[in-house]
Amino acid sequence: MRIGLVCPYDIGKPGGVQQLSGELANRLREMGEEVVFVGAGESWFADGPGIEDVTVAAGRATSVRANQSRAPLTLSPLSWRKVRQALSDVDVVHIHEPLVPLVGWAALSLDVPTVATFHSDAPDWVGGVYRWAPWLGKRLRRARITAVSRTAARVIPENWGDPEIVPNAIDVASYDLPATRIANQVAFLGRDEPRKGLEVLLKAWPAVRASAPDAELVVMGARRGEVPAGTRFTGPISGPEKRRLLASSQVYVAPNLGGESFGIVVLEAMAAGCAVVASDIPGFVDIAAGTVEHVPAGDAGSLASAIAGLLNDDARARSLGEMARGRARMFDWSLVAGRYRDIYAEAVS
C-alpha cells in the first residue's frame, strides 16, 4: 500500500502527535509499506524521526491557544493545495487529529479511504461542535475512526461510528539502558505551561527536600532564569539524553493538571523503570493500570508526600519501577504498528 500520514502540528517542534506519527511512518516503511508524510511547518525538528525523504511540509506554522496549551498549526490557504497534491496518489490516508485546521481538513476533503485518529482530551463542549459540523461529520462518518485512549474517544459523536482504541506506542527496548540509578534523583519532562503542572511540582519541592535534603529535581524540556534550590533545568533535550536521564532517575513525576488523553512521557518513564508519581487524571490512570502512584491533580501536599515516600523507600521504588516496566511492554511498536496496518487494509477493502 501507499499510505499517506498526516500530522496537523508543526513538525519543527517536538510533541506527542509529531512523535507518534513520525515513528509510525518509520515502522510502516520497515514493514515494506510505501509512505508519504505530510505535516504542518517547514521541516522536522533536529531530533526528528529521520523521514525527511518522504516528508512534505505544508507551510509555516502559527501558534494558537487551544486546550490549555498552544498548538502550532498551519493556517495558510496555500497549504490546502499542497496537502491535496502530496496525497493525490495514496491508497489510504491516515489523519492524526483530523479536526485541526488546515492540514487535517485538506486531507479530509480527499475522496480516498480514510483513517482518522483522535489524540486529545478535549473539553466536553467540543463534542457538541463535532455534532453540529455537517461537513466534518459527513466526511468522518465514512472514515475508519480510532482513538489513542478511552479519554480521547469520549467526545466523538455516536453517529460517527464506534472508535477503535489503538494506543500510542514507543520502542520499549530503547529505554531499558544499563544505567545506574542515582539515589534521590527526580525527573520531570514537559513544556513550561500551566497544564503540565510544573508550578505544582515546584511548590511541592521544598517539602520533598525537607524530607530528603540531597534530592535533586531534573526538569527536562524547560528553561528558567532563577531556579529553586536542588533543581536543574536542562532546556530542550535530545532523545538519547532524555532516555539516559530517565534511566538514571529514581522517581519520575507527572503532575499534569488535565488535557492529557494518554501521557506518552509517563509511558517513557515506565519503560525506563522509574517509580512514577502521576496525577490522577483519566489518561494517566488508564495507561498505568495500577503500576504508578497517583495523587490528586493540583495537590502539592499530596505530591510532595508521594515523592518523598518513594525517595525514602528504595525497595518500594524499585518494585514499582519494575511493575511499570512490565506494563509498558504492552505499548511497544511491535504490537501497535501492525494494528494500524490491518486497519488500513480494512479501510481500503
N, C-alpha and C positions, 0 to 999 in steps of 0.2 A: 504493500500500500504506500501511497504518497500521502503523508499526514501533515496537515497544517496546524501548528501550535501557535496560539495567540495569547500574549500577555499584555494587558492594558496599562500596566505601570511602567515607569521609566526603567529600562534595563541598565541604565547607567548608575543606578542606586541599588544597593543590596536590599533585599526584602524577602518575605516569606513566599509570595507568589512568584517572584522572579526566580528564586532559588528552586522551587518545586518544578516550574515549567521548564526551566533551562536544563535541570538534571534529567527530567523526563525525556527531553529531546536526546540527550546523550544515551540514555538507556535504550530507547527505541532504535537508535542507529546501531548500537551494539547487537540488537536482536535482528538486524538486517532490514529494517524499515527505512524508507526514504522520508526525510523530514525537511520542511521549510518552517522556520521560526519567525514570527512577526511580533515585534514589541514596540511599545512607546519609547520615545527618547531617540538618541543618536548613535550610541554604541554601548557595548557591555562595560560594566564596572571592572576595575583592574583584576579582581579575583573572581571573575565570572566563570561560567561553565565551559568555556572553550569551544563554542559553536559559532564563532563569527562567520565561518564559511557558508553556513546555511541560514544566517540571520538577515532579515530585512528590517531596518529601523524606520519607524513610521514618521518620526519627526520630533522636534524639540518639545520637551515636556514642561508643564506648568504645575506648580504646587497648589493644590486645592484642599481646603479644610473639609474633612469628612470622617465620621465615625470616631470622634475624639482623637483624631490624628490629622496628618497632612498626606494627601495622596498625590503623587507625581503623575499627571495624566497628559496625554497629547490631545489638545483641543483644536488644532489647526484643521480646517476643512480639507486641506491638501492631503492629509493623512488618509482620508476616506478612499481616494483613488489608489493610493499606494498600497493599502491593505488589500483591496479587491484584486489588483493586478498580481500581487505576490501570491495570492491564494487561488488564482484562476484555474489551475490545473491539478488541484489536490483531489484525492478520493474522499477524504473526510477532514473536517476542521474541528479542532478541539479548542474551545474558547474558555479561558480562565477568567472568572468574574465577567460574564457576558453583558451585564448591565452597566458596566463602567464605560463612559464615553472616552474618545470616539472610536478607538481601535476595536473594542468589542462590538459596538454597534455596526461598524462597517463589515466585520466578519459575519455577523448575524444576517446581514442583507443578502448574502450569497445563497444561491439555490444549490446547496450541496449538503450531503449528510453531515449532521452537526452533533457534537457532544459539548455540553455546557456544564462547567464545574463552578460551584459556588463555594467561596472560601470564608466569607466574612461573618462575624457575629453581628448581624445588622440589628438596629433598633426595631421594635415591633411595628412602628408606623410604616417601615419600608415594605412590609407585606401588603399593606393597602395600596401603596404606589404601584407595586407589581401587578396587583389585580386590576387596577384602573389604567393600565398602559396597554391599550389594544394591540398596537403594532408589535411591541415586545412580546406580549402574551401569545400572539399568533405565531410568531417565529419560534418561541420556546416550546410551545405545545407540540411541535413536530420534531423537537430535538430530544436526544437522549440526555437526561439530566442527572448529574452526580453532585455530591457534596462531600467535603472533606471530613465532616462530623455531623452528628445529630444537631449540634448547636447551629451550624451553618445552614442546615436543611429546614429549620423550624419556621422560617418566614416564606418559604416557597409555596405559592398557591396550590391547592389540591388539584385544580383542573389543568395544571402543567404536567401531571403525572407523578408517580412515586419516584423520588430521587434514590439512586443507589449510593450508599456510603462507601467511598473509596478514600482511605485516609492519605494524608501526606506521608512522605517516606524520606528516609536518609540511608546512607551507606553505613550501616551499624558498625561494621568491622573497622572502619576508618577512625572511629572514636575510641577503640579499645587499644590504647597505647601503653607501652611499658614504662609509664612514668611513676615516680614516687609521689604519693600523696603528701602534701605539705600540711602539717597539723595546723588547724585554725585558719586555713586559707578559705575564704568565702568568695564566690564568684557571682556576678550579675552580668547579663548581656542584653543590651537593648538601646533604643534611641532615648534621648533625654527629653521625653514628653510626658505629660501628666498620666496618660492611661497605662504607661509601663510601670508606674509605681515606684520609681527611683526615689522620689521625695519621701515616701513612706519608709523605704529601707534606710535612708539616711537619718530619718527621725528615730528609727529603732536602733541605729548603730551604737550610740553611746551606752545604752543598756547592755548590748552584746559585749562591748569592750569592758564594761564593769564586771561582767561575769568571766570573760576570757580576755585578760589585758593584752595578750600578744596577738589577738585576732587581726587579720588584715583582709580588707574588702577590696577585691579587684573588680573595677567597673569597666567592662568591655563595651566599646561602641559609642561611648560618650566622652566628652571632654569639658572640664570646668577650670576656671582660673584658681579659685580657692577651694580646697577640699578638706573635709573633716579629718581629724587625726585617725590614723590607721586605715586610710583609704588610698587607693591608687587608681587613677583614671587613665586608660590606655588610648582613648580616642578610637577612630576606625581601626579595625583589626582584620588580618588576613585569616583565611580558613585554617591553615596549618597552625597558626599561633592560637586561634580560638580553641582548637582541639587540644593543644598542649596545655593550655591553662585550665580547661575543663578536666583533663585527665589528672592534673596535679592538685585540684581543689578538693577539700574535704566536703564542703557543702555548696550547693548551688541554690540561689534564691530567685524566685519568680513572683514578685509582689504585685503583679498587674491588677489594675482596678476593673477591667472589663474590655469588651471589644475584641476578645481573642476567641476564635472559634475552634482552634486546635492547639497551638502552642508548640511550634517547631523547636524553639530554644529549650523548652522543657524536655522534649524528646531527645535532643542532643545531649543534654546533661545526664539524662537517664542512661543513654547509650555509653557515656563516658564513665558510668559507675559512681556518679556523685550521689550523696544523700541530698535529696531535693526538698526544699520548703517552698510551697506554692500557694497562691491564693485559691480560695475555694470556688472560683468561677467555673461554670459548667464545662467549658472546653478543656480545662486542665484536669478536672475530676475524671472526665471520660477517658482521656489519654492515659492517665496514671493508673487507674483501676486499683487504687489502694496501695500503690508502691511508693508513694511520696507522702510527706506530711503536709496537710492542708491547714491554712489559717484563714480567718475571715478577711476578705479583701478590705484594705484600708486600715486595718487594726495594727498599729505599730507596736503596741504592747504584746499582743499575741505573736507577732512576727519575731520580736526580739527574744521572747521566751523559747520559741521553737528553734531558732538558730543556736542560741546559747546551749539549749539542751542537747543538741547533736554534737556541738563542739566539745562538750564535757562528757560525752559518752561515745568514745571511739568505736566500741564494739557494735553499738546500735547503728551508728552512722555507716559502718561497713556493711552491716546486714541489709540496711535499707538500700544502699547503693547497689548491692548485688541483685536484690529483687527488682529494682528499677531497670538494671541492665537486661535482665531476663525478659521483662515486659517489652522493652524497646525492640527486641528481635522480631516482634510481630509487625513492625513498621519498616522492615527492610525493603529496599528497592527490588530485590529478587522476587518478592511477593507482589508488590504493587504495580510495577510496570507491566507485568503480564495481564493483570486485571484490566488495565486500560486498553491494551492491545485487543483483548477479547471484546471489549465494549465497542471499539472502532469497527471491528469486523461485523458485529451485530448491527450497528448503525448503517453500514454500507449495504448489508444484505436485506 
